[in-house]
Amino acid sequence: MDDSLPTVFGSGDGEVCFIFTFLEFLMKKSFIALAVLAVSGVASAQSSVTLYGLVDAYVGSSKVKVSTPGAASSSLRQSVVDSGGFNTSRFGFKGSEDLGGGLKANFVLEAGFDASTGAANSYTNPFTGAVSSSTFGRNSWVGLSGGFGEVKLGKMWTPYDEVKGSGAAAFDANIFAPATNVWLSNNYQDRPGNAIYYSTPSFSGFSAAGMYSFGENKAPGVDAGKILSANVQYANGPIAAAVSYQTEKATGATTATKFTQVNGSYDLGAAKLLAAVGHVKDGSDKSKEFQVGVDVPLGAVTVSGGVARAKLTGPGGEVKSTGFGLAAKYDLSKRTFLYTGLQLSKNEVVGAGDIKTDTFAVGVQHKF
């Protein structure tokens, strides 16, 4: 064996040379590994991606009764195990990267699903009736944020929707909110696509946001649909208030549907008072709406209830609607709670009968 070559077994200068060579090799590898870990640590600190979501399911019963002058009334009761009694079940990915100087890149991809069947949620446009079953049908946007505020491009909640529930009773829960089946202003597009969104930083409690959704289906002689939405908010201590506006024009329509709402809350500590006033104008039809409510925290239990009213007038006649919602939630942990509640509503077409609905449910929600 040539003694000039380092060996594991043997003696003399070759063995000593090998030991030093091997130690040098380990030191280089350790340095590289530490460098990789350091870079990974910096990258982790500068950017992050989070999987999040919630699963909401309930067992409930709902009854619909239709009464028409001069005819026998009809009713139907349905018991179900369903999804999204409190909030819509969903999962998503969100991330943020620190670009330095206070600038961040952000994104959200969010999908809805039916916890009772496992099926993906579909979305029906309230004006066109078009049904969409996009993979990330709830949110899909990317943007930048910093000292200037935040800019987003894609599909996201409208500024009108962002503040609409802040004055709603019964936690604005899907099936318990008093305005459910009552307010015409519930029939708006809450998260349109092809949109650009901007929100300001907060200035002494005041902030604002605006969005424009482009009509990308323009054709010769046909006006493309579009959505404009905005809000102004104020939050300071126990007081929160907002004014919001949204106008929607369907493809080929001659007029736009306009939604306006003012809502607010005042936290007394022992209870939070809630109120909202809304107005909708759709061609010759006009709807005036209001609701009041209260949230009462009782340790791990919070109870919320309220009443909503609406009056729709137009060439087709007059519709008077009333809704009552009451709900309670019991926190099992920071991420899991049980809930129960009921909602009663009546829609009366003056001189032509009415439709009464009552819903009761018990459910559970878990966030992750």
Secondary structure, DSSP 8 states (H G I E B T S, - for coil): --TTS--SS--SHHHHHHHHHHHHHHHHHHHHHHHHHHHHHHHHHHEEEEEEEEEEEEEEEEEEEEE-TTS--EEEEEEEEEE-SSS--EEEEEEEEEEETTEEEEEEEEEEB-TTT--B--EE-TTT--EE--TT-SEEEEEEEETTEEEEEEE---HHHHHHGGG-SGGG-TTT-TTTTT-GGGSS-SS-SSEEEEE---BTTEEEEEEEE-----BTTB---EEEEEEEEEEETTEEEEEEEEEEE-TT-SS-EEEEEEEEEEE-SS-EEEEEEEEEEETTEEEEEEEEEEEEEETTEEEEEEEEEEEEEETTEEEEEEEEEEEEEEESSSSEEEEEEEEEEEEEETTTEEEEEEEEEEEEEEE-
